[in-house]
Amino acid sequence: MEIKKHKKEVILIVIIIAISCILLLVNKIIFSKPARYLEITVDGKVVEKLDLNHDAEILVNGYQSGTNRIVIQGGKVHVSDATCPDKICIHQGTIEQTGESIVCLPNRMIAQIMGN
């Protein structure tokens, strides 16, 4: 009886690992489109579209006079400075793949990498 229970647990673990691998591959296929541009929205309105092939630094005016300094360097994007109290947008790090985004809730700013 112990052997049957152990065998079922092993089969369940193998199935979970297989499903995880399939989902990872599907995710890679969906987001493998080349990143083309960065779309910045404030309070739901698009305020800027920037080409990722050109290095740039932009100051985005957010909600209630808050600001975010966004840096594009080598096709990668990060927030280098922000006036929000928690600075989570800065700690989100660098993004570079289609679909990734950086969000600053206090300033209502979203910077999202878009593909074709």
C-alpha positions as CSV (number, residue, x, y, z in Angstrom):
1,M,0.0,0.0,0.0
2,E,2.9,2.4,0.8
3,I,4.4,1.7,-2.6
4,K,1.2,2.6,-4.5
5,K,0.9,5.8,-2.5
6,H,4.5,6.7,-3.3
7,K,4.1,5.8,-6.9
8,K,1.0,8.1,-7.2
9,E,2.9,11.0,-5.6
10,V,5.8,10.6,-8.1
11,I,3.4,10.6,-11.0
12,L,1.7,13.7,-9.7
13,I,5.0,15.5,-9.3
14,V,6.1,14.5,-12.9
15,I,2.7,15.8,-14.3
16,I,3.1,19.1,-12.4
17,I,6.6,19.6,-13.7
18,A,5.6,18.7,-17.3
19,I,2.7,21.2,-17.2
20,S,5.0,23.9,-15.8
21,C,7.5,23.3,-18.6
22,I,4.8,23.6,-21.2
23,L,3.5,26.8,-19.7
24,L,7.0,28.2,-19.6
25,L,7.5,27.4,-23.3
26,V,4.2,29.0,-24.3
27,N,5.1,32.1,-22.3
28,K,8.5,32.3,-24.1
29,I,6.8,32.0,-27.5
30,I,4.1,34.6,-26.8
31,F,6.6,37.2,-25.5
32,S,9.5,36.4,-27.9
33,K,8.4,39.2,-30.3
34,P,11.1,41.8,-30.6
35,A,10.6,44.8,-28.4
36,R,9.9,47.9,-30.5
37,Y,9.0,50.8,-28.3
38,L,8.1,52.0,-24.8
39,E,4.6,53.3,-24.2
40,I,4.3,55.6,-21.1
41,T,0.8,56.3,-19.7
42,V,-0.2,58.6,-16.9
43,D,-3.7,58.2,-15.4
44,G,-4.6,55.9,-18.3
45,K,-3.6,58.4,-21.1
46,V,-0.7,57.7,-23.4
47,V,1.8,60.6,-22.9
48,E,4.9,59.2,-24.7
49,K,6.0,56.5,-27.1
50,L,9.8,56.0,-27.3
51,D,11.9,53.9,-29.7
52,L,14.0,51.4,-27.7
53,N,16.7,51.5,-30.3
54,H,17.6,55.1,-29.3
55,D,19.0,55.9,-25.8
56,A,17.0,58.5,-24.0
57,E,16.2,60.0,-20.6
58,I,12.8,61.5,-20.0
59,L,11.1,63.1,-17.1
60,V,7.4,62.1,-16.9
61,N,5.0,64.3,-15.1
62,G,2.6,62.1,-13.2
63,Y,-0.5,62.5,-11.0
64,Q,-0.5,65.5,-8.7
65,S,2.9,66.9,-9.8
66,G,4.7,63.6,-9.1
67,T,7.6,62.8,-11.5
68,N,9.4,59.7,-12.7
69,R,12.8,59.8,-14.6
70,I,12.8,57.0,-17.2
71,V,16.1,55.9,-18.8
72,I,16.3,53.9,-22.0
73,Q,19.8,52.5,-22.5
74,G,20.8,49.7,-24.9
75,G,17.2,48.7,-25.4
76,K,16.6,48.3,-21.7
77,V,14.4,50.6,-19.5
78,H,14.5,51.5,-15.9
79,V,13.3,54.3,-13.6
80,S,16.3,56.1,-12.1
81,D,14.4,58.6,-9.9
82,A,10.9,59.2,-8.7
83,T,9.1,61.5,-6.3
84,C,6.8,58.8,-4.9
85,P,7.3,57.9,-1.2
86,D,7.9,54.2,-1.5
87,K,10.2,54.1,-4.7
88,I,8.9,50.7,-5.7
89,C,9.1,51.7,-9.4
90,I,12.9,52.2,-9.0
91,H,13.3,48.9,-7.2
92,Q,11.4,47.1,-10.0
93,G,14.7,47.1,-11.9
94,T,15.3,46.9,-15.6
95,I,12.8,45.7,-18.3
96,E,13.6,44.7,-21.8
97,Q,11.1,42.2,-23.2
98,T,7.7,42.7,-24.8
99,G,4.9,42.9,-22.3
100,E,7.1,43.8,-19.3
101,S,6.1,47.0,-17.4
102,I,7.2,49.3,-14.6
103,V,4.3,50.7,-12.5
104,C,4.3,53.7,-10.2
105,L,0.9,53.7,-8.4
106,P,1.3,57.0,-6.5
107,N,2.1,58.9,-9.7
108,R,-0.3,56.7,-11.8
109,M,2.5,56.1,-14.3
110,I,2.9,52.9,-16.4
111,A,5.9,52.3,-18.7
112,Q,5.2,49.2,-20.8
113,I,7.4,47.6,-23.6
114,M,5.3,47.0,-26.7
115,G,6.0,44.8,-29.7
116,N,4.6,44.9,-33.2
